[in-house]
Amino acid sequence: MPTNTDAQTRKTCLQVKTDLEAMTIVTEWFEQFNCPPLTPLLWQQGQIALLEGFTNAVLHAHHNLSPITPIEFVVEISPKIFKISIWDRGNEYDIGITFQHLSQHLSNPDFNPLERESQWGSIMLLKLINEYDWQIRYIREADRNCLYIEKALLQPKKEL
């Protein structure tokens, strides 16, 4: 459901059930954002974060909940920022602790993430933060959690 909050901001929402089969719906919906002002690389990074967030909601946040429990997505794009919000109804989770723990491992030159059985997605999210300046945080509002994924868009320099 697209909405425009002003002439230059586009905001679109999607809701799916707690089912990994909905990945196709989420992926197809996100295709609409593969256009300016997003570069192909920025869109791809956003897609990685979106799909990781969705997978985590299904497999972890909602693992004890009914399959009809909704997962909601909001994408907002303005000339200044690209935002993705993923809302789930699982238990509270502190992603900061996960990032802190993984940062300690990543700082070790002998660390090989491919030897891990889990948290590959969190490693990818941490790389988006550390190497590409994304802002990622997880907050609790009322009875829901939100994974906020944001990237500032560079403004083109104006001619004098």
C-alpha positions in Angstrom: 0.0 0.0 0.0 1.9 3.1 -1.2 1.5 6.4 0.5 3.3 9.6 0.0 4.0 11.7 3.1 5.1 14.6 0.9 6.0 15.2 -2.7 9.5 13.7 -2.3 8.9 10.9 0.2 7.5 7.5 -0.7 6.3 5.2 2.0 5.0 1.7 1.3 3.8 -1.1 3.6 3.4 -4.8 3.4 2.1 -7.4 5.8 2.7 -11.2 5.6 2.1 -14.2 7.7 4.8 -15.9 9.7 5.9 -18.3 7.0 9.2 -18.6 5.1 7.2 -19.2 2.0 6.2 -15.6 2.1 9.8 -14.7 1.2 8.7 -14.7 -2.5 6.0 -12.1 -1.7 8.5 -10.0 0.3 11.2 -10.2 -2.4 8.7 -9.3 -5.2 7.3 -6.4 -3.2 10.8 -5.0 -2.5 11.6 -5.0 -6.3 9.7 -1.8 -6.7 12.4 0.1 -4.9 15.2 -1.0 -7.3 15.2 2.4 -8.9 16.6 6.0 -8.3 17.3 7.5 -5.9 18.6 4.1 -4.7 21.7 2.8 -6.5 21.7 -0.9 -7.4 24.3 -1.5 -4.6 22.2 0.4 -2.0 19.1 -1.5 -3.0 20.9 -4.8 -2.8 22.2 -4.0 0.7 18.7 -3.1 1.7 17.4 -6.3 0.3 19.9 -8.3 2.3 18.9 -6.6 5.5 15.2 -7.0 4.7 15.4 -10.7 4.1 17.7 -11.3 7.1 15.2 -9.4 9.3 12.2 -11.3 7.8 14.0 -14.7 8.3 14.9 -13.8 11.9 11.3 -12.8 12.6 10.0 -16.1 11.3 12.6 -18.5 12.7 13.3 -16.7 16.1 10.9 -14.0 17.1 7.8 -15.9 16.1 9.0 -19.5 16.6 6.4 -20.1 19.3 3.6 -18.1 17.7 0.8 -19.0 15.4 1.7 -19.0 11.6 -1.0 -16.4 11.1 0.9 -13.9 13.3 1.7 -10.9 11.0 5.1 -9.5 10.2 4.9 -6.0 8.9 7.2 -4.1 6.6 7.5 -0.4 6.0 9.9 1.1 3.5 10.3 4.9 3.3 12.5 6.6 0.8 13.1 10.4 0.7 15.9 12.3 -1.0 17.8 12.1 2.3 17.2 8.7 3.8 16.3 5.1 3.0 14.4 3.3 5.9 13.2 -0.2 6.3 11.2 -1.2 9.4 10.3 -4.8 10.2 7.7 -5.3 12.9 7.3 -8.6 14.8 5.4 -9.7 17.9 8.1 -11.9 19.5 9.8 -11.5 22.8 12.1 -8.5 23.4 15.6 -8.9 22.0 18.8 -6.8 22.4 20.5 -6.8 19.0 23.2 -4.6 20.5 24.5 -7.4 22.6 24.6 -9.7 19.6 26.6 -7.0 17.6 28.9 -6.4 20.5 29.7 -10.2 20.9 30.2 -10.6 17.1 32.4 -7.5 16.9 34.8 -9.2 19.4 35.0 -12.3 17.1 35.4 -10.2 13.9 38.3 -8.4 15.4 40.2 -11.6 15.7 42.2 -12.2 12.4 41.7 -16.0 12.7 37.9 -15.7 12.9 36.2 -17.4 10.0 32.4 -16.7 9.9 31.9 -19.7 7.6 32.9 -22.0 10.5 29.9 -20.8 12.5 26.6 -22.6 12.5 24.5 -19.6 13.2 24.4 -15.8 13.2 25.6 -15.3 9.6 22.8 -12.8 9.0 23.8 -10.8 12.1 27.4 -10.8 10.7 26.1 -9.4 7.4 24.1 -6.7 9.3 27.1 -5.8 11.3 29.1 -5.5 8.1 26.5 -3.1 6.7 26.9 -1.0 9.9 30.7 -1.1 10.0 31.6 -0.9 6.3 28.7 0.9 4.7 27.4 3.2 7.4 23.9 1.7 7.8 22.1 2.4 11.1 20.5 -0.8 12.5 18.7 -1.0 15.8 16.0 -3.2 17.4 13.4 -1.6 19.7 10.3 -2.6 21.6 7.1 -0.5 21.3 4.1 -1.7 23.2 3.7 -5.4 22.4 5.8 -5.4 19.2 9.5 -5.2 18.2 10.9 -3.2 15.3 14.1 -3.8 13.4 15.0 -0.3 12.1 17.3 -0.3 9.1 18.4 3.1 7.8 20.9 4.5 5.4 21.5 8.2 4.7 21.4 9.0 1.0 24.2 11.2 -0.3 23.0 14.4 -1.7 24.5 15.4 -5.1 26.7 18.5 -4.9 25.1 21.6 -6.3 26.8 23.6 -8.9 27.8 27.2 -7.9 
